[in-house]
Amino acid sequence: MDYRCTTPILLLLFNRPKHTEAVLERLREVQPTQVFVHCDGPRDGVEGEAEKVAAIRAQIEKIDWPCEVRTLFREQNAGLRAGVYGALNWFFEAVEQGIIIEDDCLPDLSFFPFCEAMLEQYAHEEQVMHIGGSNVAERLTQSLPTSYFFSQFSFVWGWASWRSAWAKMSLDLEGFEDFVRENGIKSLTTEPMAGAYMLEKFRATKARENNSWAYAWAYSVLKQKGLSIVPRINLVQNTGIGEAEATHTKESDNKAKIRASRLAFPLIHPTQVERPKGLDKEIFYASQKSRIRLTLWFLLQKFGFR
């Protein structure tokens, strides 16, 4: 590709040198002009982690294409929720718009011009808050006539957004009770059990029973009645699924290991900013829980098991 990425990129790194090396090699192919790097500090008592974190920071020092590099290297471990939230605040304080990539998210080269095109196309469309690069449900969408579609679901395995959208992020899920009362599960999907599942994820996030920033961001988009862009095919492969170092994806998941593909250009745009009818329900089953697992989860909830 005769292309160079001029949109600022934020790398979210921690303790996986091999994954970081692969992502840096991919960035070298598009040579972004600005790279922001957040690397969390090692956790106390985790053997060998300080050495891994040091190795990653040494890799950043070896970036060899012409670009501006800014770093936020933490001495103490902030954790996933606070660490990523702080990193994104730091990033969007400095830039108006940008692309975000975690260490285990390996994008196809077409991911970068796709994000740049979407950032330009919808810069003044307030309802569009998120540009996702991954699509684990591509078997359902790869035959769509357009290059991308709109969804309620905000996939964060490689994504992009604007400062104005991130300003609406609520890490503590402010207004959650009012959101549930005013919208309920109908605002999430057309499937009641799926809506109940998402509401439970939001409740647990608000109660800090999990360490997720991503569910807080998903809630924030929904609360604003925002939309996310999803490419017709998957543009980012998650290479960290099933690894011991993974925070939330320790179990192997073949759907999440779907390879990244090349998106054709020029892009074919939808004629309207709206979700395709009925597609979000299928997106839920493909990306969150299958129908069978969802039914089992719902029955466990109904009888008081969490």
N, C-alpha and C positions, 0 to 999 in steps of 0.2 A: 504494500500500500504506500503510495506517495502521499503521505499525510503526516502532520505533526499536531498533537493535541495542544491547544492554547488555553483550554479551560483548567483552572486550578484543580489539583487532585489531592485528596486527603487519604493517607495510608494509616490504617488502624492495625498496629502490630503489638505482639506480646512475646510469646515464647516458642515460636516455631521457625527457626532459621531456614530450613529447607523450603517451606512455603513462601517465606519472605523472598528468598532468592528467586523463585519462579515468578513471583509477581513483579519483581524488579526487572527481570529479563523481559517480561511482557511490556513493561513501561518503556524500556529501552527502545523497543520497536516503534513506539509512537512519540517518544521524546517530549513529554510534557514540559512546558516552560516554567511551571510552578508546581512544586511538590511540598506538601505539608505532611509531616510525619509525627504521629502520636505513638509512643511506646510506653506501656504501663511498666511500673517497677515490679521486681520479683516479689513473690509472696514469702513471708517469713516461714521458715521451716520446710520449704519445698526443695529437696536436694537437687542440685544441678541447675535450678532455674536462673540463678543470677548469671551463670555462665552463658546460658542460652540468650538471655536478654542482652548481655554484653556483645555477643556475637551478632545479634541483629543490628544493634546500634553501629557496630563496626561496618556492617554491610552498607548502611546508609551513607557513611563517609566515603564510600567508593563509587557513588553515583558519578558517571563519567560523561554524561551528555550536558550540553549547556542549559542550565536551568537554575532557578532560584529554589533553594531548599531551606525550609523552616522546620525546626524540630521542637517537640514538646516531650522531653524524656523525663518521666517521673522517677523520683528517688524511692518513694513509697508506693505500694500497690493500692490503686484506687478501686479496683474491681471493675467488672464489666459495665454495670449500670452507671455508676458515677464517672468512671473513666471515659467511656465513649461519649456520654452526655457532655462532659467538660471539653473533650476534644472537638466535638462538633460546634460547641459554643465558640471555642477558640478559632476554629476554621472560619465560621460565618461572621465573626467579628472582623475578619480580615478581607473576606471576599464576598461579592454579591451572589455568586452562584458557583457550584462546584460539583465534582464527582467524588464519591466515597467508595473505597475498596478496602476490605479486610484482608488479613494475611492469607487466608485460605480460600479466597475467591479469585479464581483465575479467569479473566475475561477473554473472549475472542476479540480480535483487533477491531471488529466492526462495532463493538460495544462503545468505543470512545466517540466516533463520529455520530453514532445514534444518540448518545447522551447530549452531545453538543447541539445537534439538530433539534432535539426536544426542548432543551433549555432556551433556545432562541424562539422556537415555534410558540411556546406557551408561557413566555416570560411575563405576559400581561394578562394571563388567564388565571385569576385568583383561585378558582376552584381546583385547578391542577396543582397539586402540592408535592408530588413524588414521581420520580422517573425510575422505574425498576429495570434491572438488566437481566434478572433470572426469570425463568418461566418453567417450573417443573410440571406444568400441565400442558406442555406444547403439543402433545398428541391430540388435544382437544381444539387447538387454535391454529396449528400450522397451515391449515387450509383456508384460513380467513383471507378475504381479498385485500385487506389492509396490512401494513407493516407492523401495526401495534393496535392495542385497544385500551379501553379504560376500565378500571376495576376499583372495588372497595379495598382490595388487599394490597398492602405495601410491602413488597418483597425487598429485603435489604442485603441480599448477596450481590453486591455491586449495584450502586444506585446514584442518583443525582438529585439535587434540589436547589432551592433559592434561599437566600437569607430571609426573605419576607415570609416564606412558608415555615422555615425552622423556627421563626419567632413565635409561632403558635404551638410549639411543642410544650407539653405539660408532663414533666417527669413524674409528678405525683398524681396524675389523672384528676386534675381539678374539675369539679362539677360532675363527677361520675354518677352520684345518686340522681341528680337532675336528668342526666343523659339517659339513664335507665328508665326513669319515670316517664320522660317525654318521648323516648324513641323505642325503648324495649328491644326485643330481639328482631322485630320486623325491619329495623334499620340496618341489620347486619347481613342477612341473607333471606331468601324465601323459605328456608328450611328451619323450623323452630329449634330442633336439636342443635343445629350448627350455630344458630344465634346464641343459644344457651351456653354452648361451649366457649364461644368468643367472650361472652360476658364474664364467665368464670375466670378466663385467662386475665381479663382486665382487672377483675376484683382481686385476684391473687397478686397481680403486679402492684396495684395500689396499696395493698397490705404488706408489700415487700416480702411476700412468701417466695418470690423468685427474684432473680437478679437481672431481669430483662429491661433494657431500654427500648427494644424494638416493639414490644406490645404497647408501651407508653406512646411511642410515635404512631403506631397504627390507630390507637384510640384518638390521639390528637387530630389525625386526618379525618376520622369518622365524625368526631365532634364538630368539626368545621364544615361537615358535608363535602369534604374534599374528595378528589379522585386521584388515582395513581395510574401511571402509564405502564403497560406491560408489553414487551415485544412479542410478536407473533411466534417467534421461536426462542429457545433458551440461548442467551448470550454469555452466561457466566456459569462456570462449573465450580461447585463447592468441593474442594479437594481435602477438606478436613473432617468429613463425616466419618464417624466411627473411631476416631483416634482418641487416645487417652488424654491428650492435651485439650480436646474440645471441651467447651463449657456447657453447651446445651445440646450437642448433637453427638453424644458418645456412642449411641447405637447405630449400627449400619442401616442405611436407608437407600435402597437402590434408586428410588425416584429422585432423591436429592443428589445422586451422583450423575445425573444426566449430563452428558457432555455439552460443551458450548459449541454453537454452530455459527456460520457466517450469515449475517443479514444482508439481503440484496439492497443496493441503492440504484437509482433514487428511491426514496421512501414513498410509499403510498399512504396518504393520510386519511383518517376517517372524516366523513363530511360533517359530523356533529360531535360535540364533547358530551358524550353520554355512554353509559355502560350497555353493552349488548345484552339483550333480554335473556335472562336465565343462565347466563354464563358464570356469574359469580358463585352460584351454588355448586357448579361442577368444579370450579377453581378451588373452592373450599375442600371438597372431597379429595382432590388431587394433592393439595399442598398442606392440609392440616390433618384430617382424619378420614379414613375410608368410611363408607356407610356402615359396615359391620362394626368397626372399632368405635365409631361414634355412638351407635346404638348401645354397645356394652358400656361405654362411658356414661351415657345418659341414665342407664338403669342403675349403675353404681351410685351416681349422684342422687337419684331418686330415693334410694334406700339408705342414704346417709354416709356413703363411703367416698373419700376424696383421695 
